[in-house]
Amino acid sequence: MAHRISRLAGRTPVVRAGAAALVVFAVSVTVQGTVAPVVWDTGTFSILGYDPATGEVGGAVQSRVFSVGNGVLWAEADVGIVATQAIVDVSYGRQALDLLRRGTAPAAVIKAVWERDADPLPDTWSKQGRQFAVMNARGEYAAFTGAKATAWAGHKGGKYCTAQGNILAGEAVVGNMVEAFERTSGHLSQRLVAALEGGQSAGGDTRGQQSAALVIVKKDAGVWLHNDTVLRLQVDDSPEPIKELKRLVDSWNTRRPRPATARP
């Protein structure tokens, strides 16, 4: 069931579970003799994470756009999870899951998807500004931030997690997200929300807040029969979307009908 960085420049970004890396790109253009930032209305920060104790993989995202969950997060049980953001081409999610399903390593998925992007709108929606992250069902991951992603833009990897964002207050946003994910105990859903809270505490999206989403998958681990969705939540329009997402996650965790490791 499917749901809905490192400049390439001849180099393939590889970040494996348990490793840590930070990539930063600040972008500007010259306009009438002055330097001005390239600005697109796309700022978003997200985290992908894996829990080796349960085998669950999931992600969470926050943005100053309406219903960010409709385009950023793509997940499939026994395959992995993808976040596609910044100058978004939502087909990256489907393409990345297709490659993961064939056993392609996350770094190779990143390279293949970006390189075969035909860049149909280079002047207004350039592939050079895309940002996406890929994690397989074993928690191995890679991420990409295009050279024209609006500053501050970048990503950071940690143990079984990768955080990425654009139009952020600064590097501390992704740094706080990784730290919060790693130090938080409890269910994967709680760790993902803690990561969003950590990012917001460092300034988050410089434009503010509006929507948030979360998805976690594992084969047959959802309620009802043959349901691979452990949890899927969207807060589409709220002045405090992370706070509302946390309320929903906490409510769900108090009434989980069975352990996430259970199967029918």
Rosetta blueprint (number, residue, H / E / L):
1 M L
2 A L
3 H L
4 R L
5 I L
6 S L
7 R L
8 L L
9 A L
10 G L
11 R L
12 T L
13 P L
14 V L
15 V E
16 R L
17 A L
18 G L
19 A L
20 A L
21 A E
22 L E
23 V E
24 V E
25 F E
26 A L
27 V L
28 S L
29 V E
30 T E
31 V E
32 Q L
33 G L
34 T E
35 V E
36 A E
37 P L
38 V L
39 V L
40 W L
41 D L
42 T L
43 G L
44 T E
45 F E
46 S E
47 I E
48 L E
49 G E
50 Y E
51 D E
52 P L
53 A L
54 T L
55 G L
56 E E
57 V E
58 G E
59 G E
60 A E
61 V E
62 Q E
63 S E
64 R L
65 V L
66 F L
67 S L
68 V H
69 G H
70 N H
71 G L
72 V L
73 L E
74 W E
75 A E
76 E E
77 A L
78 D L
79 V L
80 G E
81 I E
82 V E
83 A E
84 T E
85 Q E
86 A E
87 I L
88 V L
89 D L
90 V L
91 S H
92 Y H
93 G H
94 R H
95 Q H
96 A H
97 L H
98 D H
99 L H
100 L H
101 R H
102 R L
103 G L
104 T L
105 A L
106 P H
107 A H
108 A H
109 V H
110 I H
111 K H
112 A H
113 V H
114 W H
115 E H
116 R L
117 D L
118 A L
119 D L
120 P L
121 L L
122 P L
123 D L
124 T L
125 W L
126 S L
127 K H
128 Q H
129 G H
130 R E
131 Q E
132 F E
133 A E
134 V E
135 M E
136 N E
137 A L
138 R L
139 G L
140 E L
141 Y E
142 A E
143 A E
144 F E
145 T E
146 G L
147 A L
148 K L
149 A L
150 T L
151 A L
152 W L
153 A E
154 G E
155 H E
156 K E
157 G E
158 G E
159 K L
160 Y L
161 C E
162 T E
163 A E
164 Q E
165 G E
166 N E
167 I L
168 L E
169 A L
170 G L
171 E H
172 A H
173 V H
174 V H
175 G H
176 N H
177 M H
178 V H
179 E H
180 A H
181 F H
182 E H
183 R H
184 T L
185 S L
186 G L
187 H L
188 L H
189 S H
190 Q H
191 R H
192 L H
193 V H
194 A H
195 A H
196 L H
197 E H
198 G H
199 G H
200 Q H
201 S H
202 A L
203 G L
204 G L
205 D E
206 T L
207 R L
208 G L
209 Q L
210 Q L
211 S E
212 A E
213 A E
214 L E
215 V E
216 I E
217 V E
218 K L
219 K L
220 D L
221 A L
222 G L
223 V L
224 W L
225 L L
226 H L
227 N L
228 D L
229 T E
230 V E
231 L E
232 R E
233 L E
234 Q E
235 V E
236 D L
237 D L
238 S L
239 P L
240 E L
241 P H
242 I H
243 K H
244 E H
245 L H
246 K H
247 R H
248 L H
249 V H
250 D H
251 S H
252 W H
253 N H
254 T H
255 R L
256 R L
257 P L
258 R L
259 P L
260 A L
261 T L
262 A L
263 R L
264 P L
